[in-house]
């Protein structure tokens, strides 16, 4: 952003900034009674529905790197990550609240970009931004989002309902977001070595979009309703398939057999992985940030979901004592390791 | 904290830390269906009640200074600040979600202290900690709390219902938290000049407690119910009386006359202010962090509240065109200025 268009946030102050960011926000859901502008937002759950609520914190230098994540994309993605958690309960997201801590390194125009991305995601998913807090920070940018959704209690799906022989199903394809990150990291190091070099991003559209502008599987809720299938357990894939399978196993007290050949990976992801000398299955297992949904269904429901292009059966639940196992293409059986992302192991990023 | 008792957070990892912090949490409210441990918490609003939800972000070096704010107190206060917002809607707080970004400067023992303070506040206010997120940070500590409460929609009070001639009422007394901060700042500068000096904190218990361990006026909800009074507007005093009066005025499109002689200030606060050569009324007007509630009532309700030791009538609503005015002890009328706390004016702290 050029300095000519730079407005200092301190020129508006905290109240001025909040007003500037939220002035034009319209509420679209009947469940949003009152949005920003009071001590709290007022919401009304749909009749006979329960509330699900989740919160996530994204920290500059830990969860994102502004040298290659455009602020608008970052805003979009930070909302998606939270909506995905609501979808993973089989609920429908209706509202978000946004907390921002911003250092004076950021101009008003930069914050506008971030907010534009958040509001774009809200618009795309029919979600209202109903509240938040905006404050200064002594160092980097911190984004905290709380998402709220609703569904009848008996329709909600937790992580703990999987039973032996249930089928393990995943939406979409995996590993793309991780490969997108590899491409961005490579271009960043090229840029650091030669600041005049142009980034080579052509041909990587799919994996870059998976990394920079992921989507939440809000569609699964309607699809499952239409198919008359209620998952027995569900979780979203934020840290990597292996890590999430182990979460389901632990919460449901079962084991899982996962078939390597069944793991859905896009040809674009496979191509990028080859170029980086990476095993695409490893990327799918441990990459994270795909925001697909992983769930289990009763074996009897297989007929209802088979052939659906969005859904892939990748394994089944076994006895707890069997643990989580990967059955390789060669028929070998190896114990599944979760190397999922952990912000406290800072060398991961 | 001595190094002997220092456990690195990275030894537990993100999941291990969350489990360690939340393992022993019990849910006490019927509205808390499922707490931590899934993609989202599941809540159920009491029959015929609406939901209020608010979020706040506290940033090290901006909102708190760990050189004099003990972590347990900080945890307590960060919860209180959010519960106070729920109370300001005339709702009853039931749940919180906690987001923490922690640098590796903090040991597990330090995070335990912070969490202990939060859980103490939860326990004291009958609130359940139902979810959260814990991540690493590259620099300071950031605390993000979301609080959720409930009340019938017709009982909720916003900032916008004050009408001309309504009485302006405040709970408790004001300015104490600000004077507590002055005492702590003084001792900090003494310590910086002479690190072996013992802090002189005796005799300042009241103002220190107001600063370090404030309480939310959860009691007002029951008191107003018992008195059969519904405020016409309400706000909590986090930024200072003057700033909050101006918020009520703006949201309700009225003016206010505020009587200096009526502003409740504790003798302990007056004494401390004198010592610091500060005007105690200025402290009450602009100090902030008192977490008292400021509200308006219909003139007809005066008889119901008069004589209650927790409530003080400090002024009344006037026509919008009159603005917000302070009537001094000498009978002068001056326009009220809000110098409330603004995190983007960093020289304020």
Contacts between the chains, C-beta under 8 A, distances in Angstrom:
chain1	res1	chain2	res2	distance
A	9	B	344	5.6
A	10	B	344	4.7
A	10	B	345	6.3
A	12	B	344	7.7
A	13	B	342	5.0
A	13	B	344	5.5
A	13	B	345	6.9
A	14	B	342	4.9
A	14	B	343	5.6
A	14	B	344	5.4
A	15	B	342	7.6
A	17	B	344	7.1
A	33	B	50	6.3
A	33	B	153	7.0
A	34	B	158	6.8
A	37	B	159	7.6
A	37	B	251	7.2
A	38	B	89	7.0
A	38	B	158	5.1
A	38	B	159	5.3
A	38	B	160	7.7
A	38	B	251	7.5
A	39	B	54	6.3
A	39	B	85	4.3
A	39	B	86	7.7
A	39	B	88	3.9
A	39	B	89	5.6
A	39	B	159	7.2
A	39	B	234	7.7
A	39	B	235	6.1
A	39	B	236	5.9
A	40	B	52	4.2
A	40	B	53	5.9
A	40	B	54	3.7
A	40	B	85	5.2
A	40	B	86	5.9
A	40	B	88	7.4
A	40	B	89	5.0
A	40	B	91	7.4
A	40	B	147	7.7
A	40	B	149	7.5
A	41	B	52	6.8
A	41	B	53	5.3
A	41	B	54	7.0
A	42	B	50	5.7
A	42	B	51	7.2
A	42	B	52	5.6
A	42	B	89	7.2
A	42	B	153	7.3
A	42	B	156	6.2
A	42	B	158	7.9
A	43	B	50	6.6
A	43	B	51	4.2
A	43	B	52	7.5
A	43	B	53	6.3
A	44	B	50	4.8
A	44	B	51	6.9
A	44	B	153	7.0
A	45	B	45	5.3
A	45	B	51	6.5
A	50	B	33	6.3
A	50	B	42	5.7
A	50	B	43	6.6
A	50	B	44	4.8
A	51	B	42	7.2
A	51	B	43	4.2
A	51	B	44	6.9
A	51	B	45	6.5
A	51	B	51	6.5
A	52	B	40	4.2
A	52	B	41	6.8
A	52	B	42	5.6
A	52	B	43	7.5
A	53	B	40	5.9
A	53	B	41	5.3
A	53	B	43	6.3
A	53	B	53	7.8
A	53	B	95	7.8
A	53	B	97	6.5
A	53	B	130	7.5
A	53	B	131	6.6
A	53	B	146	7.4
A	53	B	148	6.9
A	54	B	39	6.3
A	54	B	40	3.7
A	54	B	41	7.0
A	54	B	97	7.6
A	54	B	131	6.3
A	55	B	97	4.5
A	55	B	98	7.8
A	55	B	99	5.3
A	55	B	131	6.1
A	55	B	132	6.1
A	55	B	133	5.6
A	55	B	144	7.1
A	55	B	146	5.6
A	56	B	99	7.2
A	56	B	133	5.1
A	57	B	99	4.1
A	57	B	100	7.4
A	57	B	101	5.5
A	57	B	133	4.8
A	57	B	135	5.3
A	57	B	142	7.4
A	57	B	144	6.0
A	59	B	101	4.9
A	59	B	135	5.8
A	59	B	136	7.2
A	59	B	137	5.2
A	59	B	138	6.9
A	59	B	142	7.5
A	60	B	138	7.2
A	61	B	138	4.1
A	62	B	101	7.7
A	62	B	135	6.3
A	62	B	136	5.5
A	62	B	137	6.7
A	62	B	138	6.3
A	63	B	135	7.2
A	85	B	39	4.3
A	85	B	40	5.2
A	86	B	39	7.6
A	86	B	40	5.9
A	88	B	39	3.9
A	88	B	40	7.4
A	89	B	38	7.0
A	89	B	39	5.6
A	89	B	40	4.9
A	89	B	42	7.2
A	91	B	40	7.3
A	95	B	53	7.8
A	97	B	53	6.5
A	97	B	54	7.6
A	97	B	55	4.5
A	97	B	146	6.5
A	98	B	55	7.8
A	99	B	55	5.2
A	99	B	56	7.2
A	99	B	57	4.1
A	99	B	99	7.8
A	99	B	144	5.0
A	100	B	57	7.4
A	101	B	57	5.5
A	101	B	59	4.9
A	101	B	62	7.7
A	101	B	142	6.0
A	104	B	344	7.9
A	104	B	346	7.7
A	130	B	53	7.5
A	131	B	53	6.6
A	131	B	54	6.3
A	131	B	55	6.2
A	132	B	55	6.2
A	133	B	55	5.6
A	133	B	56	5.1
A	133	B	57	4.8
A	135	B	57	5.3
A	135	B	58	8.0
A	135	B	59	5.8
A	135	B	62	6.3
A	135	B	63	7.2
A	135	B	343	4.5
A	135	B	344	8.0
A	136	B	59	7.2
A	136	B	62	5.5
A	136	B	343	4.4
A	136	B	344	5.0
A	136	B	346	6.4
A	137	B	59	5.2
A	137	B	62	6.6
A	137	B	142	7.5
A	138	B	59	6.9
A	138	B	60	7.1
A	138	B	61	4.1
A	138	B	62	6.3
A	138	B	139	6.8
A	138	B	140	6.2
A	139	B	138	6.8
A	139	B	139	4.0
A	139	B	140	6.8
A	140	B	138	6.2
A	140	B	139	6.8
A	142	B	57	7.4
A	142	B	59	7.5
A	142	B	101	6.0
A	142	B	137	7.5
A	142	B	142	5.0
A	142	B	144	7.9
A	144	B	55	7.1
A	144	B	57	6.0
A	144	B	99	4.9
A	144	B	133	8.0
A	144	B	142	7.9
A	144	B	144	3.7
A	146	B	53	7.4
A	146	B	55	5.6
A	146	B	97	6.5
A	146	B	146	4.5
A	147	B	40	7.7
A	148	B	53	6.9
A	149	B	40	7.5
A	153	B	33	7.0
A	153	B	42	7.3
A	153	B	44	7.0
A	156	B	42	6.2
A	158	B	34	6.8
A	158	B	38	5.1
A	158	B	42	7.9
A	159	B	37	7.6
A	159	B	38	5.3
A	159	B	39	7.3
A	160	B	38	7.8
A	234	B	39	7.7
A	235	B	39	6.1
A	236	B	39	5.9
A	251	B	37	7.2
A	251	B	38	7.5
A	342	B	13	5.0
A	342	B	14	4.8
A	342	B	15	7.6
A	343	B	14	5.6
A	343	B	135	4.4
A	343	B	136	4.4
A	344	B	9	5.6
A	344	B	10	4.7
A	344	B	12	7.7
A	344	B	13	5.6
A	344	B	14	5.3
A	344	B	17	7.0
A	344	B	104	7.9
A	344	B	135	7.9
A	344	B	136	5.0
A	345	B	10	6.3
A	345	B	13	6.9
A	346	B	104	7.7
A	346	B	136	6.4
